[in-house]
Structures are given as structure tokens and as C-alpha cells.
Amino acid sequence: MPPKKLKESIIFLVNIGIVRHGSQSNSQLLDKAKFILKHIIQKKIFLRPKDEVGVILMGSDNSKSDSVTEVDNVQELCHMQVGNWNLIESIEKLQTTNQHCSWMEAIYAAVEYIKHECLDKSERKIILLSDFNEEEDVVNQFQVNDIAKTLSLEEISLIAIGERALDNIDEDSQTASEALLMSVLQKIGGQYLTFEHAMSDVRFYKRPSTRPMPWYCRMELGDFHIPIAGISKMPSDVKLPDMTLMSKTSTPDIPDQEVPIKNVAQWTDNNRTIHTEEDIIRGYVYGGKPIPVSDEAKKAMTPKTNEKCYKIHGFTARENIPMEYWLSDGSYVIVPANESVSAPFYSLVQAMVHKNVVAIVEKVYRANTEANMVALFPSVDVPNEPWCLIEIGLPFERDYGAIAQRPLKFVMNQLSKEQNDAIDDLLTSLELPDAVDDDAIDVSEKYLPGYMPDPGAQHMWDMLSARALKPDKPLPPIADDVKNLLEQPEFVREKCKPVTERIKNVFSLEKKQPLNIRKRKKSKERDNEQSDNGDVFMAQSIKKDEKDITKDNNDESKNMVPLSNACNFNFDEIGDI
């Protein structure tokens, strides 16, 4: 088991005053800082409710006696606490002041605040938000080594957020405050972000990083065994919070108190008799007959002879495993369990690449569970990824009918060469860029697994936040930046424009009536044809019947017999049958 991750203790250093005498406070910068603080605290509320948060204001109107830090114009907005909606409301009410303060003084004040407030063991971070434009004579009063040593002794990491991007700026173009900040960050391994970058980074709720849990087994190839480790390529999605029913109750001490409603399961039979859970045996109903399955029966139904295994049954050509056979929702990355077995493992991977084959494997995840069939695809020469085998589940033959698709060969044979080429070009224009393209590296990284946020989950978080902060107002519409997640990328749209024009020219579109109207017209025409044929047939049959009647009358007069000898059937016997 990996070690349990420590909780985070984040202290926000927010500049609400001025950093240079004679300048004016920047309200736009404060609004950006509010946006960042609000979304970080919201993430803590939803995803990491045990993490603690503290806020220190630089440039506030206070005296030394009112603050734990005992530094002029530096005051804590709150004590260290878990994220909550009241803290977000307090942050939204912040206003700018004309008080002077430097971030260097605030760093020492934040360290004293951490010593006073953070008593439990935690991962400590300071997020500093300012424009870093202090005067040079103020900056010269502080030393890089002193600030770095103070942070390092308390094991505090520093993240600075400023207005300008300092990575691509020469040191001569930096202000004295920015140069001091970058030196401190370099000493302690800190991080620097711009306000725009930080705002786009905290806006969306992404999947939290988790430490992979490897699955160990021995891969069998005949009499040859290789210890392997399987790691899930895609971590599990973050589940939305469950709804909790609340009810208002009143007590003499606390009127209008909201308490959660607990659901108690009850089972009743046809006679409305209530039974407890101990009296219940679950089962199935087939053909109107209940088939009970007790816990003992479940244990007897589970396989007892299966052992944990990973056995290669054979190899097949890669084209024999098309994408329509890929059954599993996710995939595993198979790597050697340790360095001592890396040589035979990578020799197998290289041989599979050379022969262009895929391995068919029987996998039993744990003892006494059902066996599954999987395919192993070799993966080599992928940037920033090791050589490995990619495991993808396969269906059994009896299950393939449920996922089989209708073949498109008949439709493809009807296309001309020009139409077929246009379809190929359209599919090519819809492809996302590869990471090897230097001009598209930044673009391609946005479409890696786990990078794009879930629009549905993001909208749910936004609605919950709006309802918590403004319970009496109607819910806002879907945000535009959430809608943009579902839009086609601009560079893909530009690539598709000329191809779509070709599609319009080579394919002719005909307006057709809906299928139900066409069926109704065909059936009506069929009925009309049958009615017309029926009229002709009736006219012919009437004439024929007239002739037959005349002929029968003539024959009857010639061959008349007594009625008593015409039929010997006794109708009275019908009642006795």
C-alpha cells in the first residue's frame, strides 16, 4: 500500500493595498485574485474537504495588536480552517486600500502565522498574489538567502502569481522585486504563474492525481515465466456527490434546524407484513417463479478452481484484432515487475513489433473469479512513455453478436473513386495533431487522457456553488467556457473547410419524404391497385355466375330427383356430438 497522502495547509497572501508610494491600488488585480481564491477553495470543498485554508491580507488597515503576525498592514482574514462557503463570501467582500506593504514582509508574517496555526503534520504551501513592483530601496533591505532559509526550515513551498510572464524576460527587464522573487523561487524550487494562467488552470475541476496501484502477476509463455506489473492507463472518474435529503425541524433550543433524512429500508409481503433484513433472502424471478439465492448458494456458485494467472495462449496478426473487437472500457499498461526481468520482457516486445503480432492472453484477476480474454498490443517509441504492452479486453464468441456492427462494404462499393478519396480526406482532416509536430505540441497536450475536464461534472459543480452562495436567486445558465469544451477546435474547423466543399460537390443531395409518409403512400397505392383488380374480377365473376345459374337450371329440370334421396345425413345427430 502506498503511504497516505498528507492533507494540505494553504495560506493565501493577497495584496489589497499598494506596493509603491504614490501609486493607486489595482481593483482589477484584486478581482483576479478573488477568482483564483474562490475556485481553489471550491475545489477543496468538493474534492478535498479535509484540507485547511488560511488568508492573509497585505496592505490592510490594522494595527500590530490586532494580528497574530504583528506586522504593520498585514492581517489574517481568518484562522486556519477547512474550506467553507462563509470564507468564500468573506473573500468576495474584500476591497482595495491605500496602505503600503511589500511581499517580503508578508512572507515572514505568513511563516509566523503557519507556526501559530498549523499544529498538525501537513503539506504546507504559500500562494503569493501580487504585482511585484516594489521600489528598489525597499527590495534591497531583504536578502535572498534569508527568505529561502526561513521557508526551507519550516518546509514551506512557495507558489507566486504575478501579472507578467517572467520566464521569457531577461533579468535586465525585470523589476528589482521580480528579480528577488525569481531568485527565491530558484533557491527553494518554487513555482511562478501569471494570473491568466492560474485563472484558466483553477477554473475547471479536473481529475485529481492519484498514485497508481500496480497489479502483479506472472506472465506465462509455455514453460517460460516473466513477472509483470499491470497499471491502469485511465484512473477512475470522479463521482459526483450523492444527494442528501434534508428536513427542517424545530426544538426548544434551536428553532428551524436542518437535519438529514435517513432512509430505512422495509420489506413487506402481499399481506403488508413488515419483515426485517435478517428474514430476507434475495433471489431471481423467472417464469413467474421465485428462485431464492442465499449467501451459501452464492459461495457455491462461484468458481473454486480458478487461480490468479496471466497465460499467453498464442499470437495472431495485428489485423485480425480490429477495433470492433475491443471490449473493455479501459486498458492496462503491462511492464516488467523489476529490472532483473526487463531483458526477456523487452525482447518479447521487440519480437512482437518485428512480427507485427498481438498476444492472446487468458487473465484471471484474482483467485476464484471468472477468466477473461485480453489482447496485448506492443507499444514502442512513443514520446515520454516506456516500452510496454497495452492490454485491451476481448469478447467471447457468444458475446460478439451483441456488439457486432453492420458491414459497410455494400455502401463503399457504390462510391466512385472521387467520392472515396473525399471521404478519406475528411477523416484525415478530423485527426488531432501528433505530439511529434513541433507546431502542435501545446495543442496536442490538451487532448491527452485526463487533460480535458468533464463538461457535465463541471456544470454540476458550478450549479452547486451558485446554489450555496446565492440560495435565493435562480440558477445561472451554462457558462460559455463550459460550452466551448464541446465545440470543435478552431484548427480542425479550418482544416475541414476545403474538404467539406468537396463533399458538397461530389455528393448530390435529394430531398426525400419521411419514411412513414413513403410507407403510407405505398400502402395506399397497393390498396388502390387491389381494389381496381377486385372490381374487374367481380364483373367477370358475375357474368360467369349468371351463365352457370342458367346452365344449372336447365340441368336441374332434366335430372330432377326426389328430395328424400338427395342427402342421407341426419342433422339431428349434431346435438349428440
Disulfide bonds with the S-S distance in Angstrom:
none
